[in-house]
Amino acid sequence: MRGGGDTRGGGARDSGARDTGTRDTGSEDAGPRDNGSEDAGTRDNGSEGAEVRAAELLRHAVGYALGTAQPVTPALLHRPTPCTEWDLGGLMAHLDDSLAALHEGFAQGTVALHPHPAPGAAGGREPDPAAAFRRRAARLLGAWAAIRQSRRPIVVADAPLTATALALTGAVELAVHGWDIARATGRADRAIPAPLAARLLPIARQLVPHEGARRPLFAPRVPVAPNAPPGDRLLAFLGRDPTQGQ
């Protein structure tokens, strides 16, 4: 989750620690709120309810991303993605690192900014990225199940945050990059599920609380109608054109 030149999405190795604990400022750029989703943000009051919500969102985001990654084969890795500086192989490598970073945080209590290359990956890329993604996802969910009720802080770039906050940050990244994979593989029908997107949108607003917090990890917002579907608003807020690939 390092960002690594991708201006359309950061993660736990970079932006996760920056504004994860920030309350929604209600600034002009935040757009309309989603009814019933205010409590899904990255505020973490240590309650069991917050942990349950984080677990649910992370599980659903992982499930969605796994579904979009299922058709990925080595033959498709050269395809372009909405992350303009990455082809599909680069995006899958980034997602593999994202899952590894989340696992590090949950299992070890810290996230290294410069991870070691995955064993067996040539040039930082797995020979079968879809299989590697499935393995990483299973390990991640296991580590999260073990840590989710812990009050131990997780350190990312010398900044402490809670396991719940890291899980919510990961859920946003996995869902949005899952959409990137769907577009790269020609699956325009695999939209982010509306209930998931509606709950992730306020979290994204806390990760990017104002326009000045976007660069270099996030591209400028893409205009969409106020009544656009939640998935379109989430994507547009994080700098993606929801109509791309349609």
Salt bridges, closest charged atoms under 4 A:
ASP19 OD2 - ARG18 NE 3.11
ASP24 OD2 - ARG33 NH1 3.50
ASP34 OD1 - ARG233 NH1 3.11
ASP39 OD2 - ARG53 NH1 3.58
GLU51 OE2 - ARG151 NH1 2.72
GLU56 OE1 - ARG199 NH1 3.22
ASP87 OD1 - ARG125 NH2 2.87
ASP96 OD1 - ARG136 NE 3.05
ASP97 OD2 - ARG2 NE 2.90
ASP97 OD1 - ARG13 NE 2.78
GLU104 OE2 - ARG13 NH2 3.09
GLU126 OE1 - ARG135 NH2 3.95
GLU173 OE2 - HIS94 NE2 2.58
GLU173 OE2 - HIS177 NE2 3.38
ASP180 OD2 - HIS177 ND1 2.74
ASP180 OD2 - ARG240 NH2 2.82
ASP189 OD2 - ARG187 NH2 2.96
GLU211 OE1 - ARG214 NE 2.96
